[in-house]
Amino acid sequence: MAKGQKISSNISTPEPTLSKVLGQSSTSSLVSESVTEPDDGQDSSSSAVCSSSVSRHTNEHRPNNEHDQCRTVPILHHIIVERYEGDKCGEMFHGEGVAYFQGGHVYKGSFSHGLMHGSGEYIWSDGLKYQGDFKLNVPMGHGTYTWLDGSTYEGELHEGVRHGVGVFKCFKTSTVYRGQWYLGKRQGQGVIYYNQASTSWYKGDWVNNCREGWGKRCYPSGNVYEGQWRNNVRHGRGTMTWVQLDQQYSGQWLNGIQDGKGTHTWFCKRVPCSQYPRMNEYTGEFIQGMRHGQGQFLYASGAVYSGEWKHDKKHGQGKYTFENGRVYEGEFNKDCMAEFPAFTPGLSGITTPFPDENDSSKRSSQSSTNSPLGSDMVLNIQTLLDRVPEDHRDQELKQVEFAVLRHIGLLREIYSFYSSLGYEKSPDKIFPLTYLQFSRFLMDCKVHQHGITQAQIDNLITDQVHSPFTAILPRECISYIIIVAYHICHEDFESSNNILAACFSKLMRQNIIPNAKNVKGSLFCHPVHASVACHYSGRCWEIYQALCKANSVQPDQTLTARQFVWLLKDLCLYDSELTVSKVLEILSLDSPAIHDGIYSNLDLEMSFLEFFEALLGCAEVKGQRIQTDESQTDTSHWDDTTQNITEPSSLQTSLSEEMEQRQSPVLAFKEKDWMQKTQQFFTQTFFPAYEHSVKLKEERLELREKNRSALADADKARLTDQLEAEERQDEDGHREVPNIDVNHSPPSPMTL
């Protein structure tokens, strides 16, 4: 090939088509792609923790963020060889060689039939360098671009542009992008780090160089947003956490601002045994970052407002429940009650007095003004006071309040202790007691061994079906204890003048003081157990409700021990390790009345806590079988029923690592073994078996319905045939003609 000739003489090159794609440029820019951290919204909030206002977290976007201006890579256009050194095949460049092009560009590498083909290095006259694969004169496959300022791209290419998976590093801003590309633009899955310390990054979906889809953004301040994006802004559903301000918003976003339905939470830091049982939290409608529309605000003090909002303020019809349980329902105007314009409830986040203590029409029957327990600890025991003669009720209430006051320190300590069960760490140190934890407290104190089951106790303290994960305030907790004490001990104090105080004091003396905080059962006895088991508690609660509904004749009846034993039989869970005797032993650990070794009473009701802890006990026994004999049973018929069952592998991995660091090797092994048994039992045995039984039951019901429908159709057809036969018979009877002798002449008249 002669000097000055194009690099290919007899094979048409793809440069013309390539030039259309890349802008027909034969030279490279000396400045690499500049990537700066995007200003995609203020990631801080200025609202106070205890205030009821929410600051708007707006977005101040630059029109064109520099990090989105991915520079285009140059093309090899009009490449005319001035000099060549290397292998040839005839007149064609073929093999290894060096080509010097017009304009000062240089290529060193493999040639094939006159074209750059294979591995090589191309250096533009301005200093841009490409090292990698060539195909028919075009960078194609895998390669590395290096700009003059030190920025690089390494990854896959298609026709000279970034396409596929690759890494771009901007030397100027220390920005790094690792992920998918499409025709030179970030598109698909990828992660970008905006600073050298990797404290500011985004990981998620990209479309046309923009964050779009689902992604997680971590800001330099530590604030985090995870959710949906559109055109580089938060848009759709997502959760934003302001770490330093201890706030979080989870809900809908519109162009980077909270808009739609969502929940904003203020995490209240507190010390142990603090009076604040929960965080401030608003759940409802937002417009342009402000509470606007219908919503509910839960204050840390225990007060609740539910109603209309306008521009971050209570405005319109609403209902405000004070910390002491009293209620104001009516119109609000700019955060104030319309009837009391000078009073603004709920702003301080602490105990708030009722606006007009002298208005008897607005007062509750249980006045908290003179209560020794304070306005935030008003007891809700009106159902018990109704059983006392009316003229003795005030004295009865005052005496039981004094009895509670004598133990208030211990009761607060018990509340704090049991509310923290199952939590190893908490960013806000707030643990509201749940019904599940309260049940554990009562069972630890052996209250259910006084001729009453835990399920019956649940029905005593509330007449509504409640979730075991619902929170209980301290005043509600103490009220429930008094109610339970009365139903257990009232027969011993029938003649007493202060029966409520006497019953409460006896329960405290004989049950609570000696046994509280001595945690039993397999759920809360170890923090790791609770952390693992809580992953399955929600699904178990759904199963428990379904079993109660299926097995109960009366609406308030619960699951019995007999039905639990039969459940395991129906699910085919019994084997040589998990026997009926073993199950009775598990049930009797906390409830000796079910089985004392000789006699059994399987008609006793089981609360959800007893049901769930019994399953955990079965998991530990069944897990021994699973580990020694690794599932030889054919479970192929369960495959289609286990698609929605997830395994908490990441949770267990983190817990296992923490245990290995904090415990001795023997203890860590035991807890890891328990975690594995529990996971295998629920995800591989109990849940699949239950889902399979439900599917079979639905199929049987469907088949029974089909058979019933078929029988009905057959009876209908038989009846139709019978009617048609009767109709034909009637028609045949009408067609018969009388037998008359036409030849018979009438008698002649008689003559005289």
C-alpha positions, 0 to 999 in steps of 0.5 A: 500500500502506497504512502498517502493511501487510505488504510483500506483499498479494496474493502469498504470501511464502516467509517461513514456509518460510524461518523453519523453515529458519533458526530463525524469528528476525526479529532478528540477533545483535550478535556475529558468528561467533567463530572461534579456532584449533582445538586439534586435536592437539599438533603437536610431538614430544619424542622424541630423534633418536637414541633408539629411543622414539617420543613419542605425539602426542595430540589434546586436542580441545575439545568444541565448537570456536568456529570450528565454531559458524557463526552463522546469518544472520537472516531477514526474518520478519514484516516490516511496512512502516511507511513507504515512499519510492520508485517504485510501480506502482499500489498496489504497490512497484515500482522503486527505493525505501526501506522502513522496517519495524516494529522499525527495519529498513530496506531500500533497493533494487529492488522488484518487484510489492510484493516486495524483488527485485533488488539491494538493501541490508537493515539490521537494527535491531541493525546487521547489514547485507546487500548483494546480490541479493534474490528474492521477499523472500529474499536469494538469489544473491550478496551480502555480510553485514556484522556489527557487529564487522566480520566479513563473509561474501561469496559465494553464498546460497540462501534467505538462508543461505550456500550455494555458494562464499563467503568468511567473515572473522572480525574478532575472530580474523582467521580467513578461510574460502574455499570451499564452503558447504551450507545455512549450513555449511562443506561441500565443498572449502575453505581456512581460515586461522586467523591473520592471518599465514596460518601456520596453515591447513587446506585440503581437504574439509569435512563439516558444518563439520568437517574430514572427508575428505582435507586438509592442515593446517599448524600455526603451528610449521611442522609439517604433516599431510596425509592423511585426517580425520574429525570434525576429527581425523586419521583414516585414512592420512596423513603428519605432519611435525615440522619442528623435531624433524626427524621424520615419520610416514606411515601409519594414524591412529585418532582423531588418534593413530598406530594401525595400520601406518606408518613413523616417521622420524628425520632425522639432521643430519650434515656431509659425509662423516659416517659415518652413511649413513641416518636412523633409521626404524621401519616396522611396527605402532603401537597408540595412538602406540606401536610395538607388534606386528611392525616393523623399525627401521633405525638410522642406524649401519647396525644393523637390528632386525626382530621384535616390539615392545611399548609402544615397546620390543623385546620378544619374538622378534627379529633384530638385525643389528649395524653390522658385519654380525653377527647376534643372533637370539633373544628380547628383553625390554624392549629388552634381549637375553634372554641379555644383560639388561644390554645394550640395543642400538641406543639410541645410534644409533652403533656398538655392540659385541657384548654378549659378545666372549669368546663364540666361539659368538656371533662371526662368522668375520670378527672386527672386534675387531682390524680396523684399519677399525673395527667399523662397516666389517667387510668381507663378502668371505667368498666370496673368502677361501674361495678362499684356503688356510685357513691364509692367510685371516687374513693375506689379510684383514688385508692387504686391510684395510690396503690399504683403510685407505690409501684410506679417506678417498678412499673415504668422499669418493667414497661421499658424492659419488656418493650425493648425485648427483641431489639438489639439496637434502635436509632431513637431508643424508643420501644413502645410496648406491643400486645405480644410483649405484654402477653410475654410479661403476663406469662412470665408473671404466671398470671395465666396459671390462676384458672384463666388462659392467656387467650381469655386475658386478651379478651378481658383487656379489650373487646376488639381483635387486635394485632399482636404488634399494636403498641400499648401506652404506659397508662394502658398497660397499667390499666390492663394490669388492674383489670386482670388483677380484679378478675383474678382476685376479686373473690378474695376481697368481696367484702373489702371497701377498696377492692381494686386496690386490694386486687392490684396489690395482691397481684403485684406482691404475689406475681409481678414483683417475684417474677417480672423480667425473668423472661421465659419462652423461646421467642424473647429469651435471647435477642437473636431469637427474637430478631430472627423469629420476627421475620416469620411472625407476620405470616404466622399471625395471618395463619393463626387468624385463618385457623381461628376463623376456620375452627371457631363456631363462635366469633370470639373463640380462639385456637385450642391446643387440640386443634394445634395438635391436629394441625401438625398432623394434617400438615404431616409434620410428625416424625420420629423426632417431633411426636405428639408427646413432644408437642404436648411437652412443648405446650406445657412449658409455659402452660402446665394445665395443658399437660402435667405428664399424666392428664391433658386438657387440650380444650384450653385456648391458645393465644398467638404468643403461645401458638408462635412459641409452640412453632418455635419449639417445634422448629428446634425439634424438627431442625434436628431431623432436618440437619441429620437427614437432609430432606429425603421427602419428595416436596416437588408438589410444594414448589408452586406454593413457596414462591412468595416465601423469602429467606432472611439470608442477609439478616441471618448473615449479619446476625451471625457475624455479630454473634461471632464477634461478641460471643464465645465460639461455643455460644455463637455456634449454638445461636447460629445452629438455632437460626438455621433450624428456625429458617429451615423449619419455617421456609422449607417445612411449615409454610410450604406445608400449610400453603399446600394444605390450603391449596388442596382444601381450595381444590376440594371445595372447587371439586365439591362445588363442581360436583354439586353443580353437576348434580343440580344440572342432572336433577334439573335435566331429569326433572325436565325429561319427566315434565316433557314425558308427562306433557307428551302423555297428556297430549296423547290422551287428548288425541284419542277419538271415541269408538262410535258405530256409524252403521247403527241406526237410531231407534224408530219412533213408537206407534200406537 
